[in-house]
Amino acid sequence: MKKIFFLGLLSGFLLGCNKDSFNNDNPYLPNYNFSMDVNKNLPTYSGLNFAGNAVKAYPANGPSRGVIVFNTGGEYKAWDGACPNQSLSTCSTLTISGSNANCPCGSENYNLFTGLSAGKQYPLKQYRVEVNGDVIRVYN
């Protein structure tokens, strides 16, 4: 009986860790199907070699407000460059300020480590990240 319980628990854990269960739903921001590579050896992205730095990149087939790539010191995170609690408009483009992203529409500040802003319904829209040497692949 213990073996059956253990196998059931183990299979539930393994099935619960499915990479495809990534939730990226936000009613204000469209879902883009894109993939881009950010090479940290290029001068534009060299700041990503250091913890606490962020850069904005603009994939050809991705979010129109760009993608913010951030080095947390232990991993890389990628966020949509648009304000997550605003409809797309002329003021809904996030700006980077240290380890925060700021939305000029509502004076919202989002933490680039967590993607959260106090009291806001939606966090920053996160994208998947894979690191292969000096190349960071961001995709949805």
DSSP file (Angstrom, degrees, kcal/mol; ACC not computed):
  #  RESIDUE AA STRUCTURE BP1 BP2  ACC     N-H-->O    O-->H-N    N-H-->O    O-->H-N    TCO  KAPPA ALPHA  PHI   PSI    X-CA   Y-CA   Z-CA
    1    1 A M     >        0   0    0      0, 0.0     4,-2.2     0, 0.0     5,-0.2   0.000 360.0 360.0 360.0 -39.9    0.0    0.0    0.0
    2    2 A K  H  >  +     0   0    0      1,-0.2     4,-2.6     2,-0.2     5,-0.2   0.877 360.0  53.4 -63.5 -36.7    2.9    2.4    0.8
    3    3 A K  H  > S+     0   0    0      2,-0.2     4,-2.6     1,-0.2    -1,-0.2   0.909 108.7  48.4 -64.7 -42.1    4.4    1.7   -2.6
    4    4 A I  H  > S+     0   0    0      2,-0.2     4,-2.4     1,-0.2    -2,-0.2   0.916 112.8  48.3 -64.4 -43.5    1.2    2.6   -4.4
    5    5 A F  H  X S+     0   0    0     -4,-2.2     4,-2.5     2,-0.2    -2,-0.2   0.934 112.8  48.2 -61.8 -46.4    0.8    5.8   -2.4
    6    6 A F  H  X S+     0   0    0     -4,-2.6     4,-2.7     1,-0.2    -2,-0.2   0.909 112.1  48.7 -62.0 -43.8    4.5    6.8   -3.0
    7    7 A L  H  X S+     0   0    0     -4,-2.6     4,-2.6     2,-0.2    -1,-0.2   0.897 112.0  49.5 -64.0 -40.3    4.2    6.1   -6.8
    8    8 A G  H  X S+     0   0    0     -4,-2.4     4,-1.9     2,-0.2    -2,-0.2   0.907 112.8  46.9 -64.3 -41.8    0.9    8.2   -6.9
    9    9 A L  H  X S+     0   0    0     -4,-2.5     4,-2.0     2,-0.2    -2,-0.2   0.911 113.2  48.9 -65.3 -43.5    2.6   11.1   -5.1
   10   10 A L  H  X S+     0   0    0     -4,-2.7     4,-2.4     1,-0.2    -2,-0.2   0.911 111.5  48.2 -63.6 -44.5    5.7   10.9   -7.3
   11   11 A S  H  X S+     0   0    0     -4,-2.6     4,-2.4     1,-0.2     5,-0.2   0.875 110.4  52.4 -66.6 -36.2    3.7   10.9  -10.5
   12   12 A G  H  X S+     0   0    0     -4,-1.9     4,-1.7    -5,-0.2    -1,-0.2   0.893 110.6  48.3 -63.9 -39.6    1.5   13.8   -9.3
   13   13 A F  H  X S+     0   0    0     -4,-2.0     4,-0.8     2,-0.2    -2,-0.2   0.931 112.8  47.2 -65.3 -46.0    4.7   15.8   -8.6
   14   14 A L  H >< S+     0   0    0     -4,-2.4     3,-0.6     1,-0.2    -2,-0.2   0.887 113.7  47.0 -65.2 -39.5    6.2   15.0  -11.9
   15   15 A L  H >< S+     0   0    0     -4,-2.4     3,-0.9     1,-0.2    -1,-0.2   0.830 107.4  57.9 -71.2 -30.7    3.1   15.9  -13.9
   16   16 A G  H 3< S+     0   0    0     -4,-1.7    -1,-0.2     1,-0.3    -2,-0.2   0.658  96.7  64.1 -72.5 -15.9    2.7   19.1  -11.9
   17   17 A C  T << S+     0   0    0     -4,-0.8     2,-0.3    -3,-0.6    -1,-0.3   0.026  70.5 146.1 -96.2  26.6    6.1   20.3  -13.0
   18   18 A N    X   -     0   0    0     -3,-0.9     3,-1.7     1,-0.2    -3,-0.1  -0.499  46.4-146.3 -70.0 125.7    5.2   20.5  -16.6
   19   19 A K  G >  S+     0   0    0     -2,-0.3     3,-0.9     1,-0.3    -1,-0.2   0.740  95.4  66.0 -62.5 -25.3    7.0   23.4  -18.4
   20   20 A D  G 3  S+     0   0    0      1,-0.2    -1,-0.3     3,-0.0    -2,-0.1   0.486  79.2  80.4 -79.7  -1.1    3.9   23.9  -20.6
   21   21 A S  G <   +     0   0    0     -3,-1.7    -1,-0.2     2,-0.1     2,-0.2   0.272  61.1 138.6 -87.0  13.6    1.7   25.0  -17.7
   22   22 A F    <   -     0   0    0     -3,-0.9     2,-0.6     1,-0.1   106,-0.0  -0.417  46.5-145.8 -60.3 119.9    3.3   28.5  -17.9
   23   23 A N        +     0   0    0     -2,-0.2   103,-0.2     1,-0.1    -1,-0.1  -0.825  34.1 156.6 -97.5 121.9    0.5   31.0  -17.4
   24   24 A N        +     0   0    0     -2,-0.6     2,-0.4   101,-0.1    -1,-0.1  -0.033  22.1 141.6-132.5  29.3    0.9   34.2  -19.4
   25   25 A D        +     0   0    0      6,-0.0    -2,-0.0     2,-0.0     6,-0.0  -0.616  11.0 154.8 -84.6 131.2   -2.7   35.5  -19.6
   26   26 A N    >   -     0   0    0      3,-0.4     3,-0.8    -2,-0.4    59,-0.0  -0.910  35.8-146.5-151.6 122.7   -3.4   39.2  -19.3
   27   27 A P  T 3  S+     0   0    0      0, 0.0    58,-0.1     0, 0.0    -1,-0.0   0.708  99.0  52.2 -67.2 -18.0   -6.5   40.8  -20.9
   28   28 A Y  T 3  S+     0   0    0     56,-0.3    60,-0.5     1,-0.1    57,-0.1   0.717 105.9  57.3 -87.8 -21.9   -4.6   44.0  -21.7
   29   29 A L  S <  S-     0   0    0     -3,-0.8    -3,-0.4    55,-0.1    -1,-0.1  -0.931  80.2-127.0-119.5 130.7   -1.7   42.5  -23.5
   30   30 A P        -     0   0    0      0, 0.0     2,-0.7     0, 0.0    -2,-0.1  -0.289  26.9-112.6 -67.5 155.7   -1.8   40.2  -26.6
   31   31 A N        -     0   0    0      2,-0.0     2,-0.4    31,-0.0    -6,-0.0  -0.836  34.2-161.2 -90.7 116.3   -0.1   36.9  -26.6
   32   32 A Y        -     0   0    0     -2,-0.7     2,-0.9     2,-0.0    30,-0.1  -0.794  14.0-144.6 -97.9 139.0    2.8   37.0  -29.1
   33   33 A N        +     0   0    0     -2,-0.4     2,-0.3    28,-0.2    -2,-0.0  -0.875  50.6 133.3-100.4 100.1    4.3   33.8  -30.5
   34   34 A F        -     0   0    0     -2,-0.9   106,-1.9     2,-0.0     2,-0.3  -0.925  40.3-161.2-146.2 166.1    8.0   34.8  -30.8
   35   35 A S  E     +A  139   0A   0     -2,-0.3     2,-0.3   104,-0.2   104,-0.2  -0.968  16.5 173.0-148.9 137.5   11.5   33.8  -30.1
   36   36 A M  E     -A  138   0A   0    102,-2.5   102,-2.7    -2,-0.3     2,-0.4  -0.992  22.5-137.7-145.9 151.9   14.6   36.0  -29.9
   37   37 A D  E     -A  137   0A   0     -2,-0.3     2,-0.5   100,-0.2   100,-0.2  -0.935  10.0-162.9-112.2 134.1   18.3   35.6  -29.0
   38   38 A V  E     -A  136   0A   0     98,-2.8    98,-3.0    -2,-0.4     2,-0.7  -0.969   9.4-155.1-116.1 114.9   20.1   38.2  -26.9
   39   39 A N  E >   -A  135   0A   0     -2,-0.5     3,-1.7    96,-0.2     6,-0.4  -0.818   5.6-157.7 -96.2 114.2   23.9   37.8  -27.1
   40   40 A K  T 3  S+     0   0    0     94,-3.0     9,-0.2    -2,-0.7    -1,-0.1   0.607  88.7  68.9 -67.5 -11.3   25.6   39.3  -24.1
   41   41 A N  T 3  S+     0   0    0     93,-0.3    -1,-0.3     4,-0.0     5,-0.1   0.666  80.8  91.4 -79.6 -16.5   28.9   39.7  -26.1
   42   42 A L  S X> S-     0   0    0     -3,-1.7     3,-1.2     1,-0.1     4,-0.9  -0.582  86.1-124.0 -78.8 141.5   27.3   42.4  -28.2
   43   43 A P  G >4 S+     0   0    0      0, 0.0     3,-0.6     0, 0.0     4,-0.3   0.841 108.4  59.7 -54.5 -36.8   27.8   46.0  -26.8
   44   44 A T  G 34 S+     0   0    0      1,-0.2     3,-0.2     2,-0.1    -4,-0.1   0.837 118.3  29.0 -61.1 -33.2   24.0   46.6  -26.7
   45   45 A Y  G X4 S+     0   0    0     -3,-1.2     3,-2.0    -6,-0.4    -1,-0.2   0.328  86.3 105.9-111.4   5.6   23.4   43.7  -24.3
   46   46 A S  G X<  +     0   0    0     -4,-0.9     3,-1.8    -3,-0.6    -1,-0.1   0.748  68.2  72.2 -62.5 -23.8   26.8   43.6  -22.4
   47   47 A G  G >  S+     0   0    0     -4,-0.3     3,-1.6     1,-0.3    -1,-0.3   0.740  81.8  73.0 -61.1 -22.3   25.2   45.1  -19.3
   48   48 A L  G <  S+     0   0    0     -3,-2.0    -1,-0.3     1,-0.3    -2,-0.2   0.554  77.0  77.9 -71.8  -5.8   23.4   41.8  -18.8
   49   49 A N  G <  S+     0   0    0     -3,-1.8     2,-0.4    -9,-0.2    -1,-0.3   0.584  90.5  66.0 -74.0  -9.1   26.7   40.3  -17.7
   50   50 A F  S X  S-     0   0    0     -3,-1.6     3,-1.4    -4,-0.1    21,-0.3  -0.936  91.9-107.2-122.7 137.3   26.2   42.0  -14.3
   51   51 A A  T 3  S+     0   0    0     -2,-0.4    21,-0.2     1,-0.2     3,-0.1  -0.261 101.5  26.1 -59.1 141.0   23.6   41.4  -11.6
   52   52 A G  T 3  S+     0   0    0     19,-3.1     2,-0.3     1,-0.3    -1,-0.2   0.423  92.7 121.7  87.5  -0.3   20.9   44.0  -11.3
   53   53 A N    <   -     0   0    0     -3,-1.4    18,-2.6    18,-0.3     2,-0.3  -0.721  38.6-171.4 -99.3 148.1   21.1   45.2  -14.9
   54   54 A A  E     -C   70   0B   0     -2,-0.3     2,-0.3    16,-0.2    16,-0.2  -0.967   4.3-171.8-133.5 149.5   18.3   45.3  -17.4
   55   55 A V  E     -C   69   0B   0     14,-2.2    14,-2.9    -2,-0.3     2,-0.5  -0.959  19.6-131.0-135.0 156.9   18.1   46.0  -21.1
   56   56 A K  E     -C   68   0B   0     -2,-0.3     2,-0.3    12,-0.2    12,-0.2  -0.933  24.3-174.5-110.2 131.8   15.2   46.4  -23.5
   57   57 A A  E     -C   67   0B   0     10,-2.8    10,-3.1    -2,-0.5    24,-0.1  -0.903  17.2-144.1-123.4 152.7   15.2   44.4  -26.8
   58   58 A Y        -     0   0    0     -2,-0.3     2,-0.1     8,-0.2     6,-0.1  -0.855  14.2-156.0-121.8  94.7   12.7   44.6  -29.7
   59   59 A P    >   -     0   0    0      0, 0.0     3,-1.2     0, 0.0     7,-0.1  -0.426  20.9-127.0 -69.4 145.0   12.1   41.3  -31.4
   60   60 A A  T 3  S+     0   0    0      1,-0.3   -24,-0.1    -2,-0.1   -26,-0.0   0.847 107.6  27.9 -60.7 -36.0   10.8   41.6  -35.0
   61   61 A N  T 3  S+     0   0    0    -26,-0.2    -1,-0.3   -29,-0.0   -28,-0.2   0.071 113.1  78.1-115.1  23.9    7.8   39.4  -34.4
   62   62 A G  S <  S-     0   0    0     -3,-1.2   -29,-0.1     1,-0.2     5,-0.0  -0.203  89.9 -21.8-116.7-155.8    7.2   40.0  -30.7
   63   63 A P    >   -     0   0    0      0, 0.0     3,-1.7     0, 0.0    -1,-0.2  -0.256  50.4-138.7 -57.9 132.5    5.7   42.6  -28.3
   64   64 A S  T 3  S+     0   0    0      1,-0.3     3,-0.1    -3,-0.1    -2,-0.0   0.730 104.0  53.3 -67.7 -21.6    5.6   46.1  -29.9
   65   65 A R  T 3  S-     0   0    0      1,-0.3    -1,-0.3    27,-0.1    29,-0.1   0.348 114.6-121.2 -93.1   4.9    6.7   47.7  -26.6
   66   66 A G    <   -     0   0    0     -3,-1.7    15,-2.7    -7,-0.1     2,-0.4  -0.215  23.2 -79.7  87.4-178.0    9.8   45.4  -26.5
   67   67 A V  E     -CD  57  80B   0    -10,-3.1   -10,-2.8    13,-0.2     2,-0.6  -0.995  29.7-142.4-128.5 130.5   11.0   42.9  -24.0
   68   68 A I  E     -CD  56  79B   0     11,-3.0    11,-2.8    -2,-0.4     2,-0.5  -0.848  15.0-163.7 -94.1 121.7   12.9   43.7  -20.8
   69   69 A V  E     -CD  55  78B   0    -14,-2.9   -14,-2.2    -2,-0.6     2,-0.4  -0.923  11.0-170.7-106.5 130.8   15.6   41.2  -20.0
   70   70 A F  E     -CD  54  77B   0      7,-3.0     7,-2.5    -2,-0.5     2,-0.7  -0.973  21.7-143.2-130.2 133.6   16.9   41.4  -16.4
   71   71 A N  E     - D   0  76B   0    -18,-2.6   -19,-3.1    -2,-0.4   -18,-0.3  -0.861  14.3-175.2 -94.1 111.6   19.8   39.7  -14.6
   72   72 A T        -     0   0    0      3,-2.8    -1,-0.1    -2,-0.7     4,-0.1   0.593  50.9-105.7 -81.6 -11.1   18.7   38.9  -11.1
   73   73 A G  S    S+     0   0    0      2,-0.6   -22,-0.1   -23,-0.1     3,-0.1   0.053 115.8  42.6 104.8 -23.8   22.2   37.7  -10.1
   74   74 A G  S    S-     0   0    0      1,-0.4     2,-0.3     0, 0.0    -3,-0.0   0.522 125.8  -2.7-125.0 -18.1   21.1   34.0  -10.2
   75   75 A E  S    S-     0   0    0     -5,-0.0    -3,-2.8     2,-0.0    -2,-0.6  -0.943  70.3-102.7-160.6 175.2   19.0   33.9  -13.3
   76   76 A Y  E     -D   71   0B   0     -2,-0.3     2,-0.4    -5,-0.2    -5,-0.2  -0.909  27.9-165.4-111.4 142.0   17.6   35.9  -16.1
   77   77 A K  E     -D   70   0B   0     -7,-2.5    -7,-3.0    -2,-0.4     2,-0.4  -0.939   4.5-155.6-123.0 149.1   14.0   37.1  -16.3
   78   78 A A  E     -DE  69 127B   0     49,-0.6    49,-2.6    -2,-0.4     2,-0.3  -0.993  13.2-177.8-128.8 130.3   12.2   38.5  -19.3
   79   79 A W  E     -DE  68 126B   0    -11,-2.8   -11,-3.0    -2,-0.4    47,-0.2  -0.910  34.1-101.2-126.0 149.5    9.2   40.7  -19.1
   80   80 A D  E     -D   67   0B   0     45,-2.9   -13,-0.2    -2,-0.3    45,-0.2  -0.438  30.2-131.8 -63.9 143.7    6.9   42.4  -21.7
   81   81 A G  S    S+     0   0    0    -15,-2.7    13,-2.6   -24,-0.1     2,-0.3   0.282  78.2  89.5 -85.3  11.0    7.8   46.0  -22.2
   82   82 A A  B    S-F   93   0C   0     11,-0.2    43,-0.3   -16,-0.2    11,-0.2  -0.807  90.5 -96.5-109.0 151.0    4.1   47.2  -21.8
   83   83 A C    >   -     0   0    0      9,-2.7     3,-1.0    -2,-0.3    -2,-0.1  -0.474  31.2-149.5 -62.7 124.5    2.3   48.2  -18.7
   84   84 A P  T 3  S+     0   0    0      0, 0.0   -56,-0.3     0, 0.0   -55,-0.1   0.635  91.2  48.3 -77.1 -13.4    0.3   45.1  -17.6
   85   85 A N  T 3  S+     0   0    0    -57,-0.1     2,-0.3    37,-0.1    36,-0.1   0.107 104.0  70.6-113.1  21.6   -2.6   47.0  -16.0
   86   86 A Q  S <  S-     0   0    0     -3,-1.0     2,-0.1     6,-0.1     3,-0.1  -0.974  83.0-111.6-134.0 146.9   -3.3   49.4  -18.9
   87   87 A S        -     0   0    0     -2,-0.3     2,-0.2     1,-0.1    -4,-0.1  -0.483  56.8 -83.8 -68.0 150.6   -4.7   49.1  -22.3
   88   88 A L  S    S+     0   0    0    -60,-0.5     2,-0.3    -2,-0.1    -1,-0.1  -0.402  74.6 140.0 -60.3 125.7   -2.0   49.6  -25.0
   89   89 A S    >   -     0   0    0     -2,-0.2     3,-1.2    -3,-0.1    16,-0.1  -0.852  68.5 -77.4-152.8-175.7   -1.8   53.4  -25.6
   90   90 A T  T 3  S+     0   0    0     -2,-0.3     3,-0.2     1,-0.2    -2,-0.1   0.739 128.9  41.0 -67.2 -21.9    0.8   56.1  -26.2
   91   91 A C  T 3  S+     0   0    0      1,-0.2    14,-0.9    12,-0.0    -1,-0.2   0.292  88.6  92.0-108.3  10.7    1.8   56.1  -22.5
   92   92 A S    <   +     0   0    0     -3,-1.2    -9,-2.7    12,-0.1     2,-0.6   0.160  54.3 112.6 -95.9  21.7    1.8   52.4  -21.7
   93   93 A T  B     -F   82   0C   0     -3,-0.2   -11,-0.2   -11,-0.2     2,-0.1  -0.833  65.6-129.2 -94.7 123.9    5.5   51.7  -22.5
   94   94 A L        -     0   0    0    -13,-2.6     2,-0.3    -2,-0.6     9,-0.2  -0.393  17.1-153.2 -69.2 144.5    7.5   50.7  -19.5
   95   95 A T  E     -G  102   0D   0      7,-2.2     7,-3.1    -2,-0.1     2,-0.4  -0.903  17.0-121.2-114.6 150.4   10.8   52.5  -18.8
   96   96 A I  E     +G  101   0D   0     -2,-0.3     2,-0.3     5,-0.2     5,-0.2  -0.772  30.1 172.4 -95.4 132.3   13.7   50.9  -16.9
   97   97 A S  E >   -G  100   0D   0      3,-3.0     3,-1.3    -2,-0.4     2,-0.4  -0.792  63.8 -64.3-138.0  93.1   14.9   52.6  -13.7
   98   98 A G  T 3  S-     0   0    0     -2,-0.3    -1,-0.1     1,-0.2   -44,-0.1  -0.513 119.1 -13.0  66.1-123.1   17.5   50.4  -11.9
   99   99 A S  T 3  S+     0   0    0     -2,-0.4    13,-2.7    -3,-0.1    14,-0.4   0.067 126.9  79.9 -98.8  23.8   15.7   47.2  -10.8
  100  100 A N  E <   -GH  97 111D   0     -3,-1.3    -3,-3.0    11,-0.2     2,-0.4  -0.912  64.8-145.7-126.5 155.7   12.3   48.7  -11.5
  101  101 A A  E     -GH  96 110D   0      9,-2.5     9,-3.1    -2,-0.3     2,-0.4  -0.988  22.4-152.2-117.0 131.2   10.1   49.2  -14.5
  102  102 A N  E     -GH  95 109D   0     -7,-3.1    -7,-2.2    -2,-0.4     7,-0.2  -0.864   8.0-152.8-111.8 137.8    7.9   52.3  -14.5
  103  103 A C  E  >> - H   0 108D   0      5,-2.8     5,-1.2    -2,-0.4     4,-0.9  -0.930   2.7-161.4-106.5 114.7    4.6   52.8  -16.2
  104  104 A P  T  45S+     0   0    0      0, 0.0   -12,-0.1     0, 0.0    -1,-0.1   0.739  82.0  69.6 -68.8 -21.5    4.0   56.5  -17.0
  105  105 A C  T  45S+     0   0    0    -14,-0.9   -13,-0.1     1,-0.2   -15,-0.0   0.946 122.4   7.5 -61.2 -49.6    0.2   56.0  -17.4
  106  106 A G  T  45S-     0   0    0     -3,-0.3    -1,-0.2     2,-0.1   -14,-0.0   0.186 100.3-111.1-121.3  16.9   -0.6   55.3  -13.8
  107  107 A S  T  <5 +     0   0    0     -4,-0.9     2,-0.3     1,-0.2    -2,-0.0   0.869  62.0 163.2  53.2  39.8    2.8   56.0  -12.1
  108  108 A E  E   < -H  103   0D   0     -5,-1.2    -5,-2.8     9,-0.0     2,-0.4  -0.679  27.0-155.8 -90.4 143.2    3.1   52.3  -11.4
  109  109 A N  E     -H  102   0D   0     -2,-0.3     2,-0.4    -7,-0.2     9,-0.3  -0.984   6.8-163.4-120.5 127.8    6.4   50.8  -10.4
  110  110 A Y  E     -H  101   0D   0     -9,-3.1    -9,-2.5    -2,-0.4     2,-0.4  -0.928  20.0-126.4-114.2 133.7    7.1   47.1  -11.0
  111  111 A N  E  >  -H  100   0D   0      5,-2.6     4,-3.5    -2,-0.4     5,-0.3  -0.646  11.7-151.5 -76.5 125.2    9.9   45.2   -9.4
  112  112 A L  T  4 S+     0   0    0    -13,-2.7    -1,-0.1    -2,-0.4   -12,-0.1   0.642  93.9  58.8 -76.4 -13.5   12.0   43.4  -12.0
  113  113 A F  T  4 S+     0   0    0    -14,-0.4    -1,-0.2     3,-0.1   -41,-0.1   0.884 127.8  11.9 -74.9 -40.6   13.0   40.6   -9.6
  114  114 A T  T  4 S-     0   0    0      2,-0.2    -2,-0.2    -3,-0.1     3,-0.1   0.673  89.9-128.6-111.7 -23.9    9.4   39.6   -9.0
  115  115 A G     <  +     0   0    0     -4,-3.5     9,-2.8     1,-0.3     2,-0.2   0.507  65.9 130.6  83.0   5.2    7.3   41.4  -11.6
  116  116 A L        -     0   0    0     -5,-0.3    -5,-2.6     7,-0.2     2,-0.4  -0.604  41.3-167.8 -98.9 153.3    5.0   42.8   -8.9
  117  117 A S    >   -     0   0    0     -7,-0.2     3,-2.1    -2,-0.2    -7,-0.1  -0.994  39.8-100.0-134.4 130.7    3.6   46.2   -8.1
  118  118 A A  T 3  S+     0   0    0     -2,-0.4    -9,-0.1    -9,-0.3     3,-0.1  -0.220 102.3   1.6 -54.8 127.5    1.9   46.9   -4.8
  119  119 A G  T 3  S+     0   0    0      1,-0.2     2,-0.3     2,-0.1    -1,-0.3   0.499  97.6 128.4  77.8   5.3   -1.9   46.9   -5.1
  120  120 A K    <   -     0   0    0     -3,-2.1    -1,-0.2     1,-0.1    -3,-0.2  -0.748  55.5-142.1 -98.5 143.3   -2.0   46.0   -8.8
  121  121 A Q  S    S+     0   0    0     -2,-0.3    -1,-0.1     1,-0.1    -2,-0.1   0.912  84.4  44.0 -67.9 -45.0   -4.1   43.2  -10.2
  122  122 A Y  S    S-     0   0    0     -6,-0.0    -1,-0.1     3,-0.0     3,-0.1  -0.871  71.8-147.2-110.6 133.6   -1.7   42.0  -12.9
  123  123 A P        -     0   0    0      0, 0.0    -7,-0.2     0, 0.0    -8,-0.1  -0.276  50.0 -64.6 -78.3 176.7    2.1   41.5  -12.6
  124  124 A L        -     0   0    0     -9,-2.8     2,-0.6   -13,-0.2   -41,-0.1  -0.340  60.4-105.2 -57.5 145.0    4.5   42.1  -15.4
  125  125 A K        -     0   0    0    -43,-0.3   -45,-2.9   -45,-0.2     2,-0.3  -0.672  42.4-149.2 -79.0 118.5    3.9   39.7  -18.3
  126  126 A Q  E     -E   79   0B   0     -2,-0.6     2,-0.3  -103,-0.2   -47,-0.2  -0.635  10.4-159.4 -96.2 146.5    6.7   37.1  -18.1
  127  127 A Y  E     -E   78   0B   0    -49,-2.6   -49,-0.6    -2,-0.3    13,-0.2  -0.827  30.3 -94.8-116.9 159.9    8.3   35.2  -21.0
  128  128 A R  E     -B  139   0A   0     11,-2.0    11,-1.9    -2,-0.3     2,-0.4  -0.389  38.2-160.0 -72.8 150.5   10.3   32.0  -20.9
  129  129 A V  E     -B  138   0A   0      9,-0.2     2,-0.4   -53,-0.1     9,-0.2  -0.998  13.3-179.2-136.1 136.0   14.1   32.2  -20.8
  130  130 A E  E     -B  137   0A   0      7,-2.3     7,-3.4    -2,-0.4     2,-0.5  -0.998  14.8-151.3-130.4 137.8   16.9   29.7  -21.7
  131  131 A V  E     +B  136   0A   0     -2,-0.4     2,-0.4     5,-0.2     5,-0.2  -0.938  16.4 174.5-113.5 129.3   20.6   30.4  -21.3
  132  132 A N  E >   -B  135   0A   0      3,-2.8     3,-1.7    -2,-0.5     2,-0.4  -0.842  65.9 -62.0-132.1  94.2   23.1   28.8  -23.5
  133  133 A G  T 3  S-     0   0    0     -2,-0.4    -1,-0.0     1,-0.3     0, 0.0  -0.538 119.7 -13.0  66.9-122.1   26.6   30.2  -22.8
  134  134 A D  T 3  S+     0   0    0     -2,-0.4   -94,-3.0    -3,-0.1     2,-0.5   0.346 120.0  91.3 -93.6   4.9   26.5   33.9  -23.7
  135  135 A V  E <   -AB  39 132A   0     -3,-1.7    -3,-2.8   -96,-0.2     2,-0.6  -0.894  57.8-161.2-108.7 128.1   23.2   33.7  -25.5
  136  136 A I  E     -AB  38 131A   0    -98,-3.0   -98,-2.8    -2,-0.5     2,-0.6  -0.931   9.4-155.3-104.9 119.1   19.9   34.3  -23.7
  137  137 A R  E     -AB  37 130A   0     -7,-3.4    -7,-2.3    -2,-0.6     2,-0.4  -0.859   9.6-170.5 -97.4 124.3   16.9   32.9  -25.6
  138  138 A V  E     +AB  36 129A   0   -102,-2.7  -102,-2.5    -2,-0.6     2,-0.3  -0.953  18.7 152.0-114.0 132.0   13.6   34.6  -24.8
  139  139 A Y  E      AB  35 128A   0    -11,-1.9   -11,-2.0    -2,-0.4  -104,-0.2  -0.973 360.0 360.0-154.7 166.5   10.3   33.1  -26.1
  140  140 A N              0   0    0   -106,-1.9  -105,-0.1    -2,-0.3    -1,-0.1   0.277 360.0 360.0-127.8 360.0    6.6   32.6  -25.6
